[in-house]
Amino acid sequence: MLRRLTMRDPEARKWATEKQLNVVFSVILTKTVERYGIGKLKAARERNFEPLLPPDPAGRDEDLRVIGDIASQLLGPPQMSEAESTQAGFHALLARGAAAPPPRTTRTQPPTREPPPLFAAQLGPSSDKGLSAARRMAQLQQAAEDNSEKPQVTFTDFATLLDDTICAYVEKTLGIFRITGPSRGIRLPFLLAPEFGQVYREILQKYILPQMRATRAMQALGQSYNWAEVGGDKLIEIIQGSEVNNPILHNWDARWAAFRTPKAVKGKKAPAQKPDDNPWPLLREEATRYNYEPPTESHIILLQDIIRFEADVMGKCWRELSQLYTQEFAPSGRMDQAREGAFRDGIMKWTAKLPDYIGEHLAMKAHFEFDRLDGPWMRKLLNSFGKNDSERRRNAPFLTDFVLQLGA
């Protein structure tokens, strides 16, 4: 009844989406049904869940769907009687119908040969003449990315599923920051370094995920669903859900908070960090080996928020910036020419939309990916983040240190 009232209440939609409300009530109802008892739940399913439903018939179909899903997760699919099984098999045979006749043999014609590229270019613009070659290449590349199939991961156990899903999830985000070319002798911020993703995964597997899985909340989560059926998508749904009572994000943040140096009690020496709570030596060692700026305790919030960044939104941002750069600095014609400063304005727009530090990191990546963004141009961009040095450092600390290295 509480779920019915909340889903219909317009005030509830002001603080949570329908997807978030469904996640919250799924957890609440699952826990309630578990306390109700598996034996009672089986008996209630045989009576079409009548003992568990509100007396009001309004919304009965939705209630049956929700409680049926929870019962299937806890009890598995309902077993049919012998008569029902026979009848279902009979209907399946009827649905198959008679065997289709074999296809007719048709004469195959040789495919029409396309003109060579030079001749095609001489024919003039095609029907989509409004699109430049760069735009068409970007569209084809994006279509290939969208159509690529997700790798199929065979489920073994909840611990492996959790580790593989979270590692793959953050790797997608880190891949957007990572530069693809050489660093040109510049000491990169850690998010831009191609080698940082490997050590970040090692930190997760050694210092974060095993301790998370040992908590009672995560062990209870491992028993809450049939993970072989729902798979890693359910974990992503929980991560992207509400911050309140989120077992994954709560234990994730707790592990990162444990990496802070303990404060000294007055009159006593500060206790040393436990080996399981001290990933900083490993991070410094890898940063020194590959010559990038290592993350420190001051970057804990940025490191733990990597799981909260929306990779799809950042991917959309980067595609738009790539298009703006082409239109401003390398247009195929006057029709595609963008006004001066369009690329800079695009960076500032996305910096305001995205969480802290993301915009300036994408701007630094653009310096390596696009030829025309030299040192003086990056200095002009930095000036857009504040009126003086202190304001610019406060609004874009990573970009400020980066521009100092450029000597612009």
N, C-alpha and C positions, 0 to 999 in steps of 0.2 A: 504494500500500500504506500509506503514511503517513497519507493521508486516511482510509482505512478504519479504521485503528487509532485515530486521534484521534476520529472521529465515534462510535466505540463505547465510548470510554474515559469512565467517569463522572467521573473527575477533571477531564477537559477541560471538561466542562459547568459546572464551578464557576467558571471564569474567562472563559467566553465562551458566548454562546447559539449555537444551531444556525445561525441566520441569519448571525451574525458569522463562524463557522467556514467556512461556505460561501463568504462573500466572500473570506476569506483564501486558501482553497485554490483558488478561481477565479483569483485573481491569480497564485499560484504555478504552477499547472498551465498557465495561458496562457503565462507566460514560458518554462516548460520546453518546451512544444510549439513555440514560436517558435524556440528554439535547436535543436530537433530538426530543423527544416527543413520548408518548405512542400511540397517535392517528396516527401519521405519521408512527410509527413502524408497527402498525396493517395493514395500507394500503400497506406498503412496503412488508410485508409478503404475502399478497394476490397476489402480483406481483413477488413472488419468490425472493424478496430482490434486484431486479434489480436497484432501485435508490441508494442503499447503497454500491454496489460492484464496484471495479475499472473496467474501460472499457477493460483492458487487460484480455483475456480469460484464460491465464496461471494461474494455481492454483485456478481456480474457484470453484472446488469441496471442497477444504480445506476452502476457504472463506465462502462458504455456510454452512459448518459444524459449523464453529466458530460463525457466526452471528446467525445461527439457535439455537445453544445452549443458547446464550444470550437472544434471543427472548423468548425461552421457559421458562427461569428463570423469565423474567419480565412479560410475558403475559400468561404463562401456555401453554400446548400443543395446537396446532392448531385444531380447530373444523372442523369436516368433514360435508359435506352436507348430506342430507338424502339419495341421490343416492349413494354417496361414502360409507356411513355407511352400506347401504343394501348390496352393492357389497363386502365390507370387511367381513360382516357376512357370505355371501355366500361362499367366498373363505376360511373362517375359517372352515365352515362345510365340504368343500371338503378336506381340509387338514387333518381333523380328520379321514376321511375314515370310512370303515365299522368297526363294533365292533370286537375286537379280540376274537378268540375262547377261552373258558376257558382252563386253563392249565391242562395238562394230570396228572392224579393221578399216582404217582410213589411210589413204595415200598421204605420205609425208612429203611436204614440199621443202626444198632447201630454204633456210632463213634468208631474208633480205639482207644483203650486205650493206653496212653503213659506210658512208663516205669517210675517207681518212680525215684526221683532225684538221689538216691544212685546208682541205677542200671544204669541210664543214664551216671553218671560219670564214672562208671566202663567200659563203652563201649569205652572210649577213646575220643580224641578231635573230634569235629564235622568238617564240611567242612570249617567253618570260623575259623580254629585253629589259625590263625594269630592274632585274637583279644583276649585280656585278658578278664576275667570276669568283671573287673572294667570298661573296655571300653564298653562292651556290656550293662552294666547297665546304663552308661552315655548316650549311644545312645538311649536306650529305654526311659530314662527319657526325653531326648530332643525331641524325637518323640511325646511323650505324651503332652509336652508343645506346640509343633507346631500344634498338631491336636486339641487342646482344643478350643472350640468355644468361640467367643467373646460374652460378655453379651449384650443382646439386650436392648437398652435404648429407651423407648418411648418418642418421641419428644413432648414437651409441649409448650415451647417458647424459643426464642433465648437466653435469660439471663440464664435459667436453662441449656440449651445445652452447653453454653460457660463455665459455672462454672463446670459442671460435666466432660466435656471433658478435661479441663486443669488440674483439680484435679486428674483425673485418669491417665493423661499423665505423670505428675510429680511423682505420686505414683509408677509407673512402674520403673522409674529411681531410686527413693529412695529405692525401694525393693532390688536392686542389691547391694547397699552399706550395707544394714542392716545385722547385725550379727544374727545368729540363736541360738547361745548358750549363756551361762552366761558370764558376763563381768569379772569375776574372781577378783572383787574388784578394777578394773582399771577404772578410769574416762575417758570414751570414748569421742572421737571427736563426734560432734553432728550428722554428717552424718551416723555414724555407730550405733547410739543408736536406738533401736527398737521403742522407744516412740517418736522420733523426727518427724516422718511422720505425726502423729496426730496433733501436735501443728503447723507444717508447713501448713497443710490443713486449720487449724483454722485461721492462719495469712492470707492466701489467701482469705478465705470467709469473713473476717472482715475488712482487711486493703487494699487488692489489687483489687479483682475482682469487688466489687460494684463501686468503684471509676473509674475503667477502663470502665465499662459499661455506666457510665454517660457522657463520652466524646462524642463529635460530631462524631469523626472518627469511634468509635465503634458502635454508633447508626446507622451511614450510612452503616456500614458493616452488621448490622442486617437486613437492607432492601435490600441488594444487591443480596441475593440468596433465593431460596426456601429451607429453612433449614430443613423442614420436609422431603424433598427429598434427599438433599446432605448429611445431617447429620454431625456428628462430624469429619468425615474423611476430610472434606473440611477445617475445622479449623486446623487440624494437618498439612495439606498441606500448609496452609498459614504460620503457625509457622515455618515450615521447609524450607520455601521459602527464597527469598532474604531478607537481612536486610534493604534494601532501600525501603522506603514507605510501611513498614509493620505495619499496624495499631495495631496488637496485641502486637508485640515485642516493638514497640515505647511506647505505653501506659504502658506496663509491666515495662520497664526500668524506665519510669518516676515515677511510684509509688515507686519503690525501692529507687530511688534517693531522694525522699521526706523524707526518714527515716534518712537522715544524719542530725546531729545537726547543726542548723543555726549558721553561723559565726557572731561574734560580730562586729558591726561597730566601728570604732576607736572612743574611748571616751565614748562608750555606752555599756551597758550590753547585752549579747547575748539573744535574745528572746527565750522563752521556746517553746519546741516542742508542736505542736497541738496533742490532744489525738488521732486523726485519723492517725497521722503520727508517732506514737511512739509505735511500737510493742515490744520494747526491754524489758520492765518490764515483759510482758507475757512470753517471751522467757527465761529470767533469772529464773522466777518462776518455769517453767516446768523443766528446766535443773537442778535446785536445788532439785526438788521433785524426779527426777529419776536418779540423780547423773551422769550427763554427762556435758561436756564442752559446755557452751552456745555460740551461735554465737553472734558476736558484730558488730559494724559498720565497722570494718576492714574486715569483711567477706561478705559485701553486694554484691560484684561482684560474689562471689561463690554462694550465695543464689539466685541471679537473673539468673545465668547461668544454674541452674538446669533444666530449661525448654529447654535449648539449647543442653544439653547432649543427645547423641544418645543412647538410652537404648539398642537397638539391637546390636550396636557395643560393648558396655560394656558387654552385655551378652555373646557375642562371646569371648571377652577377658577372662572373668571369666571361661568359659568352657575350653579354652585352658590352662589356668593356673592350673585348677583342673587336667587336663590330665597330664601336666608336673610334677605336684607334685606326682601323682601316679607312673609315670614312674621313677622318681628319688628316691623317698623315700619308696614306697611300690609296687614294680613291682611284677607281678605274676611269672616271670621267667627271665632268662638272656636275652632272645630275646626282652623283654619289658623294660629292664634296660636302663635308660637315663644316660648320663654322669653327673658327679658332677658339680653343678652350673647351670644346665639347667633351674631350676625353677627361680633362681635369674635373669638369663639372660632374661627369659620371662617377668618378671616384668619390667625390665629396658627397654625392647623393647616396651612394651605397654605404659609405662610412657612417652616415647618420642612420641608415636603416638597420644595418647589421650590428651585432654585439661589439663591445669594445675590442680594439686592436685588430679586428679582421680587415677593415678597410685599408689601414696603413700596410699590413702585410701583403695584401693583393697589389697595392701600389708598388711595393718593393719587388714583388715577383714580376710585375710588368716591366721594370727596368731591365731585367735579364731576358725577357721574352720578346720585347719590341725594341728595334734598333734606335729609334728617334728619341727615346727617353733618356737623354744623357744627364750628366751631373747638374748643369745649370737648370735643366727642366725640373729635376727632382727638387732643387732648392726652391724654385718658384712654387712647386706643389706644397712643400713644407710650409711656406709662408701663408698658405690658405688655412692652416690649422691654428693660427693664432697671430696676435698683433706683435708679440715680443717673444724672446727666447724662452722665458719661463712658461708662458701660456702654451707655446708650441710643444715644449717638452712634456707638459702635463697632458695635452690632448693626443700627442703622437710620440711617445717615448722611443719606440723602436725605430720609427722613421727618422727621428732626430739624430740618433747615434749612427744610423746608416748613412745619412747625408754627410755627416762629419767625416766618415771614411772616404767618401767620394771626393772630398776636398773642393766641393762646389761652393 
